[in-house]
Amino acid sequence: MKTRLLAVVMTIVSFVIFSTEKSQAQAAPIFSFSSYSLESGTALSNGAVYRFSNVTTGVDALVTISAVTSGITLRNIDRTIDGYGEAFQPEYRINGNTNGYIEFQIRFVNSGTSTTSNRPIVSATGLDIDGSPSGSNSLKEFNRIDMGGGSYEFNSYNAELTVSQSGTAVSGNNYTGNLFGALVDTTAKEVMFSVTNTNVGSMTYRIGSNNETSGSSTRYASLYYKKFTYQHFPLAISGLMSFDGVAVNNKVKLSWELAANKYSKVVLEKSNTSANFTKVYEANSGSFDHSGYTDADVQGGQLFYRLCATNLEGKTEYSSVIAVKVSGLVKNEMNVYPSLIQTGATLAVALAEKTEGTVLISDLSGRIVKQQKVNLQAGSNSIAVDGFDNFAKGNYIVALRTPAVVYSRKVVVQ
């Protein structure tokens, strides 16, 4: 439960390596969602449109309730009893044993009109995405921000969120179920993430919870339009000269240079989410000061790597996290990422010609739990598939059937 809200600032980053380096100097404007009226439709219902006046000089925001799933109810379009008045703060109630969401379309328009007003640069931050434990179960909140692409950033050092991108949408899902403090303040970077894009006329904002408890709960979310600087893994390995990764032919080639005769062991770790790293390579000699590793276990998408080095005194040091985007596809092969799925996934496939296809998701008994018609283009195709959060946890087969061939991949729903 939120009792105060954060003012948040966003830093534009290059995701070749996580850092606080700015990709451009222009500062994002702050939008103030403080005054609204019902423009059309039934209040708090799907399809209702609200006008937030003068979010910045000469600009209003039209907020449409575009989707409401079963088991969740919108109670207040903009809670102002606490928190910051300039944030967009919808309040909702979710039933027990329910995974549900509410989605809003936010369109910037010239004041008093419905004419879209593209904003040169927009930074949007989902705040206080925490949880609420109840015995052995918990409620876990999530946010999804889609501004048609752009860059995203979060506290990669010790986040309590799994942050991932599917198509142009970026999702932040709480995985701990912890209530992050009785009060929300600007130090709670572990439970927020930010997205920045240029030339934005509209965006979607999805809020919700996976309530694994038996009781219903009233929650509210907060979207704050301001730049924010996050903490990332520092260049903590004192003897690290360089650490690089590049995707080549569906493999990731990693290389690093360490000071000679300083370390007894180095471990390369890998993650699909920038959290929960696992070991993929280890060396135990003084000859790895100039070393590398080729990761051939690549399914596409974005992968994260870090080094864990043990010095001669036995102290463990971690490097920065580097992110490598894998976009190359093997001909006649379909990739699905992430391989461990919570809510959505992306299918990537390269085709020689334009065709129609069907995405089929089945459990290991062969029972089809979802199917989706798709139009495929000649060349690279990225297909967003949602709804995995409605399935029981376990192993599934994702297949893409075309008139010429059937592709399939085994995935795990968490």
C-alpha positions as CSV (number, residue, x, y, z in Angstrom):
1,M,0.0,0.0,0.0
2,K,1.3,3.4,-0.9
3,T,1.2,6.3,1.5
4,R,3.6,8.7,-0.3
5,L,4.9,8.9,-3.8
6,L,8.2,9.6,-5.4
7,A,9.5,12.3,-7.5
8,V,11.6,10.5,-10.1
9,V,14.2,11.5,-12.6
10,M,15.2,9.5,-15.7
11,T,18.6,9.2,-17.3
12,I,18.8,8.2,-21.0
13,V,21.3,5.4,-21.4
14,S,23.0,3.4,-24.0
15,F,22.3,-0.3,-23.5
16,V,25.5,-1.5,-24.9
17,I,26.7,-1.2,-21.3
18,F,24.7,-0.2,-18.2
19,S,25.9,3.2,-17.1
20,T,24.6,6.6,-16.2
21,E,26.1,8.1,-19.3
22,K,23.6,10.4,-21.1
23,S,22.8,9.8,-24.7
24,Q,21.6,13.3,-25.1
25,A,21.6,16.5,-23.1
26,Q,18.0,17.5,-23.6
27,A,16.0,17.2,-20.4
28,A,12.5,15.7,-20.5
29,P,9.6,17.9,-19.5
30,I,7.7,17.3,-16.3
31,F,4.0,16.7,-16.9
32,S,1.6,17.6,-14.1
33,F,-1.5,15.3,-13.9
34,S,-3.3,17.4,-11.2
35,S,-6.7,18.5,-12.7
36,Y,-9.1,16.3,-14.7
37,S,-12.6,16.0,-15.9
38,L,-14.6,13.2,-17.5
39,E,-14.7,13.8,-21.3
40,S,-16.9,10.9,-22.4
41,G,-18.1,7.4,-21.3
42,T,-19.0,6.0,-17.9
43,A,-16.7,7.0,-15.1
44,L,-14.2,4.4,-14.1
45,S,-15.4,2.0,-16.8
46,N,-13.7,0.6,-19.9
47,G,-13.8,3.2,-22.7
48,A,-14.1,6.2,-20.4
49,V,-12.0,9.2,-21.5
50,Y,-10.6,11.8,-19.0
51,R,-9.0,15.1,-19.9
52,F,-6.1,16.2,-17.7
53,S,-5.8,19.9,-18.3
54,N,-2.6,21.8,-18.8
55,V,-0.2,19.0,-18.1
56,T,2.4,21.3,-19.5
57,T,2.0,24.7,-21.2
58,G,-0.6,24.5,-24.0
59,V,-0.9,20.7,-23.7
60,D,-3.7,18.5,-22.2
61,A,-3.6,14.7,-21.8
62,L,-6.5,12.5,-22.9
63,V,-6.5,9.4,-20.7
64,T,-8.6,6.5,-22.0
65,I,-9.4,3.4,-20.0
66,S,-8.6,0.9,-22.8
67,A,-8.7,-2.5,-21.0
68,V,-9.9,-4.0,-17.7
69,T,-9.4,-7.7,-17.0
70,S,-11.7,-9.7,-14.8
71,G,-11.2,-9.6,-11.0
72,I,-9.9,-6.1,-10.9
73,T,-11.9,-2.8,-10.5
74,L,-10.8,0.8,-11.0
75,R,-11.8,2.8,-7.9
76,N,-10.2,6.2,-8.6
77,I,-8.8,7.6,-11.9
78,D,-6.3,9.8,-10.0
79,R,-5.8,9.4,-6.2
80,T,-4.7,12.7,-4.7
81,I,-5.3,12.1,-1.0
82,D,-1.6,11.3,-0.7
83,G,1.4,11.1,-2.9
84,Y,2.4,13.8,-5.3
85,G,-0.3,15.7,-7.1
86,E,1.6,15.9,-10.4
87,A,1.8,12.1,-10.8
88,F,-0.9,10.0,-12.6
89,Q,-2.1,7.8,-9.7
90,P,-4.9,5.4,-10.6
91,E,-6.3,3.3,-7.7
92,Y,-7.7,-0.2,-8.1
93,R,-9.0,-3.2,-6.1
94,I,-8.0,-6.7,-7.1
95,N,-9.7,-9.9,-5.9
96,G,-7.8,-12.7,-4.2
97,N,-6.1,-15.4,-6.3
98,T,-6.3,-13.1,-9.3
99,N,-3.7,-11.9,-11.9
100,G,-5.3,-8.8,-13.4
101,Y,-4.5,-5.4,-15.0
102,I,-6.0,-2.1,-16.1
103,E,-4.5,-0.4,-19.2
104,F,-4.7,3.3,-20.1
105,Q,-3.9,5.0,-23.3
106,I,-2.5,8.5,-22.7
107,R,-2.5,10.9,-25.6
108,F,-1.0,14.4,-25.5
109,V,-3.2,17.0,-27.3
110,N,-3.3,20.7,-27.8
111,S,-5.2,22.4,-24.9
112,G,-8.9,22.2,-25.3
113,T,-8.8,20.1,-28.5
114,S,-8.3,16.5,-29.6
115,T,-5.4,17.3,-31.9
116,T,-2.4,15.2,-31.0
117,S,0.7,17.2,-29.9
118,N,3.8,15.1,-30.2
119,R,6.3,15.8,-27.4
120,P,10.0,16.1,-28.4
121,I,11.1,13.8,-25.5
122,V,9.2,12.0,-22.8
123,S,10.5,10.2,-19.7
124,A,7.9,8.1,-17.8
125,T,8.6,6.3,-14.6
126,G,6.6,3.6,-12.9
127,L,7.0,4.1,-9.1
128,D,6.8,1.8,-6.0
129,I,6.1,-1.4,-7.8
130,D,6.3,-3.6,-4.7
131,G,4.2,-6.3,-3.0
132,S,2.4,-7.4,0.0
133,P,3.1,-10.7,1.8
134,S,0.4,-12.8,3.5
135,G,1.7,-16.0,5.1
136,S,3.5,-18.1,2.4
137,N,1.8,-16.2,-0.4
138,S,2.1,-12.6,-1.6
139,L,0.8,-9.9,-3.9
140,K,3.2,-8.8,-6.6
141,E,2.6,-5.6,-8.5
142,F,3.6,-4.9,-12.1
143,N,3.7,-1.9,-14.6
144,R,4.0,-1.9,-18.3
145,I,5.0,1.3,-20.3
146,D,4.8,1.4,-24.1
147,M,5.9,4.6,-25.8
148,G,6.6,3.0,-29.2
149,G,10.2,2.1,-28.3
150,G,13.0,4.2,-26.9
151,S,15.4,3.3,-24.0
152,Y,14.7,2.0,-20.5
153,E,16.6,2.0,-17.3
154,F,16.3,0.6,-13.8
155,N,18.3,-0.1,-10.7
156,S,20.4,-3.0,-12.0
157,Y,22.5,-3.2,-8.9
158,N,19.8,-4.6,-6.5
159,A,16.4,-4.4,-8.2
160,E,13.4,-6.1,-6.8
161,L,11.9,-6.0,-10.3
162,T,12.3,-8.2,-13.4
163,V,12.5,-5.6,-16.2
164,S,12.1,-6.8,-19.8
165,Q,11.1,-5.6,-23.2
166,S,8.6,-7.2,-25.5
167,G,8.2,-5.4,-28.8
168,T,8.1,-1.7,-27.9
169,A,6.6,-2.3,-24.4
170,V,8.8,-2.4,-21.3
171,S,7.5,-4.3,-18.3
172,G,8.6,-4.2,-14.6
173,N,7.4,-7.1,-12.5
174,N,8.0,-7.4,-8.8
175,Y,9.4,-10.8,-8.0
176,T,10.0,-10.6,-4.3
177,G,6.5,-9.8,-3.0
178,N,8.0,-7.6,-0.4
179,L,6.3,-4.4,0.9
180,F,9.1,-1.9,0.2
181,G,9.0,0.3,3.3
182,A,6.0,1.7,5.2
183,L,6.5,5.0,3.4
184,V,7.6,5.6,-0.2
185,D,10.5,7.9,-0.7
186,T,13.1,8.8,-3.4
187,T,15.5,6.1,-2.2
188,A,13.2,3.2,-3.3
189,K,15.0,2.8,-6.6
190,E,14.8,-1.0,-6.3
191,V,11.1,-0.9,-7.2
192,M,10.8,1.5,-10.1
193,F,11.9,1.7,-13.8
194,S,11.9,4.4,-16.4
195,V,11.3,4.6,-20.2
196,T,12.4,7.5,-22.4
197,N,11.5,8.1,-26.1
198,T,11.4,11.0,-28.5
199,N,8.5,12.4,-30.6
200,V,5.8,10.8,-28.4
201,G,2.2,11.6,-29.2
202,S,0.6,8.7,-27.2
203,M,1.6,5.9,-24.9
204,T,0.0,3.0,-23.0
205,Y,0.4,2.4,-19.3
206,R,-0.6,-0.9,-17.8
207,I,-0.9,-1.5,-14.0
208,G,-1.9,-4.5,-12.1
209,S,-1.0,-7.3,-9.6
210,N,-0.5,-11.0,-9.4
211,N,-2.4,-11.5,-6.2
212,E,-1.5,-15.0,-4.9
213,T,-3.2,-14.3,-1.6
214,S,-6.8,-15.3,-0.8
215,G,-7.9,-11.8,0.2
216,S,-8.8,-8.8,-2.0
217,S,-6.5,-5.8,-1.8
218,T,-6.7,-2.1,-2.7
219,R,-3.6,-0.7,-4.4
220,Y,-2.6,2.3,-6.4
221,A,0.0,2.9,-8.9
222,S,1.9,6.0,-9.9
223,L,3.3,7.3,-13.2
224,Y,5.7,10.2,-12.8
225,Y,7.1,12.2,-15.8
226,K,10.6,13.2,-14.9
227,K,14.2,12.2,-15.4
228,F,15.9,9.8,-12.9
229,T,19.4,8.5,-12.3
230,Y,19.7,4.9,-11.2
231,Q,22.4,2.9,-9.6
232,H,24.2,0.2,-11.6
233,F,26.9,-2.3,-10.9
234,P,30.1,-0.2,-10.4
235,L,33.4,-1.0,-12.1
236,A,34.2,-2.8,-8.9
237,I,36.9,-5.1,-10.2
238,S,39.9,-2.9,-9.5
239,G,42.1,-4.7,-12.0
240,L,39.6,-4.8,-14.9
241,M,40.9,-3.1,-17.9
242,S,38.1,-3.9,-20.4
243,F,35.0,-6.0,-20.7
244,D,33.1,-6.2,-24.0
245,G,30.5,-8.4,-25.7
246,V,29.3,-8.5,-29.3
247,A,26.7,-10.7,-31.1
248,V,28.0,-12.4,-34.2
249,N,26.1,-15.1,-36.1
250,N,23.8,-16.0,-33.3
251,K,26.6,-16.2,-30.8
252,V,27.9,-13.8,-28.2
253,K,31.6,-13.2,-28.2
254,L,32.9,-11.9,-24.9
255,S,36.4,-10.6,-24.1
256,W,38.0,-9.0,-21.1
257,E,41.4,-7.9,-19.8
258,L,42.5,-8.1,-16.2
259,A,45.6,-6.9,-14.5
260,A,48.2,-9.7,-14.6
261,N,49.0,-11.8,-11.4
262,K,46.2,-10.2,-9.4
263,Y,43.4,-12.8,-9.5
264,S,43.1,-16.5,-8.7
265,K,39.8,-17.1,-10.4
266,V,37.3,-15.4,-12.8
267,V,33.8,-16.5,-13.4
268,L,31.6,-15.2,-16.3
269,E,27.9,-15.0,-15.3
270,K,24.9,-14.6,-17.5
271,S,21.2,-13.5,-17.1
272,N,18.2,-13.0,-19.3
273,T,16.8,-10.2,-17.1
274,S,19.9,-8.5,-15.5
275,A,19.1,-10.4,-12.3
276,N,19.5,-14.0,-11.1
277,F,22.8,-14.5,-12.8
278,T,24.2,-18.1,-13.4
279,K,27.7,-19.2,-14.2
280,V,28.6,-20.0,-17.8
281,Y,32.4,-20.1,-17.7
282,E,35.2,-20.3,-15.1
283,A,39.0,-20.1,-15.2
284,N,41.4,-20.9,-12.4
285,S,44.8,-19.8,-13.5
286,G,46.9,-16.7,-13.9
287,S,46.7,-16.9,-17.7
288,F,43.3,-15.4,-18.0
289,D,44.4,-11.7,-17.8
290,H,43.6,-11.6,-21.6
291,S,40.7,-14.0,-22.0
292,G,37.3,-14.5,-23.6
293,Y,34.4,-16.8,-24.1
294,T,31.9,-17.5,-26.9
295,D,28.3,-18.1,-25.7
296,A,26.6,-20.3,-28.3
297,D,23.5,-20.8,-26.1
298,V,21.6,-17.8,-27.5
299,Q,17.9,-17.7,-28.1
300,G,17.7,-14.1,-29.3
301,G,16.7,-10.9,-27.6
302,Q,18.8,-9.1,-25.0
303,L,21.3,-11.0,-22.7
304,F,23.3,-9.7,-19.7
305,Y,26.8,-10.6,-18.6
306,R,29.0,-9.8,-15.7
307,L,32.4,-11.0,-14.3
308,C,33.0,-12.3,-10.8
309,A,36.7,-12.3,-10.0
310,T,38.5,-13.6,-6.8
311,N,41.7,-11.8,-6.0
312,L,44.8,-13.3,-4.4
313,E,43.5,-12.3,-0.9
314,G,40.3,-14.2,-1.5
315,K,38.1,-11.2,-1.9
316,T,35.3,-11.4,-4.5
317,E,34.7,-8.5,-6.9
318,Y,32.0,-7.9,-9.5
319,S,32.2,-6.0,-12.8
320,S,29.7,-3.8,-14.5
321,V,26.8,-5.6,-16.2
322,I,27.0,-5.4,-20.0
323,A,23.9,-6.0,-22.2
324,V,24.2,-7.6,-25.6
325,K,21.3,-7.4,-28.1
326,V,21.1,-10.5,-30.2
327,S,19.1,-9.8,-33.4
328,G,20.6,-12.1,-35.9
329,L,18.5,-15.2,-36.8
330,V,19.5,-18.5,-38.3
331,K,17.6,-19.2,-41.5
332,N,14.6,-21.6,-41.0
333,E,14.8,-21.2,-37.2
334,M,12.5,-19.6,-34.8
335,N,13.7,-18.0,-31.5
336,V,11.6,-17.3,-28.5
337,Y,12.7,-14.9,-25.8
338,P,12.8,-14.7,-22.9
339,S,13.1,-18.5,-22.4
340,L,11.7,-18.1,-18.9
341,I,8.4,-16.3,-19.4
342,Q,6.2,-14.5,-16.9
343,T,3.7,-12.5,-18.9
344,G,4.7,-12.2,-22.5
345,A,7.2,-13.4,-25.1
346,T,8.5,-12.5,-28.5
347,L,8.9,-14.9,-31.4
348,A,11.6,-14.0,-33.9
349,V,11.8,-15.7,-37.3
350,A,13.3,-14.9,-40.7
351,L,11.3,-15.9,-43.8
352,A,12.0,-15.8,-47.5
353,E,8.6,-14.6,-48.5
354,K,5.4,-13.1,-47.2
355,T,2.9,-15.6,-45.8
356,E,0.2,-16.2,-43.1
357,G,0.8,-18.2,-40.0
358,T,-0.6,-19.4,-36.7
359,V,1.0,-19.2,-33.3
360,L,0.1,-22.3,-31.2
361,I,0.9,-22.7,-27.5
362,S,0.3,-26.1,-26.0
363,D,1.2,-27.9,-22.8
364,L,3.3,-31.1,-22.8
365,S,0.2,-33.2,-23.1
366,G,-0.6,-31.6,-26.5
367,R,-3.5,-29.5,-25.3
368,I,-3.6,-26.2,-27.1
369,V,-4.0,-23.3,-24.6
370,K,-3.7,-20.4,-27.0
371,Q,-3.6,-19.8,-30.7
372,Q,-3.1,-16.5,-32.6
373,K,-3.2,-15.7,-36.3
374,V,-0.3,-13.6,-37.7
375,N,0.7,-12.0,-40.9
376,L,4.4,-12.6,-41.7
377,Q,6.6,-10.5,-43.9
378,A,9.6,-11.5,-46.0
379,G,12.7,-10.9,-43.9
380,S,12.8,-10.7,-40.1
381,N,9.6,-10.9,-38.1
382,S,9.1,-10.2,-34.4
383,I,5.8,-11.5,-33.0
384,A,4.6,-10.4,-29.5
385,V,2.5,-13.0,-27.7
386,D,0.8,-12.2,-24.4
387,G,-1.3,-14.1,-21.9
388,F,1.3,-16.5,-20.4
389,D,0.4,-15.2,-17.0
390,N,-3.0,-16.9,-17.4
391,F,-1.4,-20.3,-17.7
392,A,-0.3,-22.6,-14.9
393,K,3.5,-22.6,-14.3
394,G,5.4,-25.2,-16.1
395,N,6.7,-26.3,-19.5
396,Y,5.0,-25.4,-22.8
397,I,5.6,-25.7,-26.5
398,V,5.4,-22.6,-28.6
399,A,4.9,-23.3,-32.3
400,L,4.6,-21.2,-35.4
401,R,2.8,-23.0,-38.3
402,T,3.0,-21.7,-41.8
403,P,1.8,-23.4,-45.1
404,A,5.5,-24.4,-45.7
405,V,6.9,-25.3,-42.4
406,V,6.3,-25.6,-38.6
407,Y,8.7,-24.1,-36.1
408,S,8.6,-25.0,-32.4
409,R,10.4,-24.2,-29.2
410,K,10.1,-25.4,-25.6
411,V,9.6,-22.6,-23.0
412,V,9.1,-22.4,-19.3
413,V,6.3,-20.3,-17.7
414,Q,7.3,-19.0,-14.3
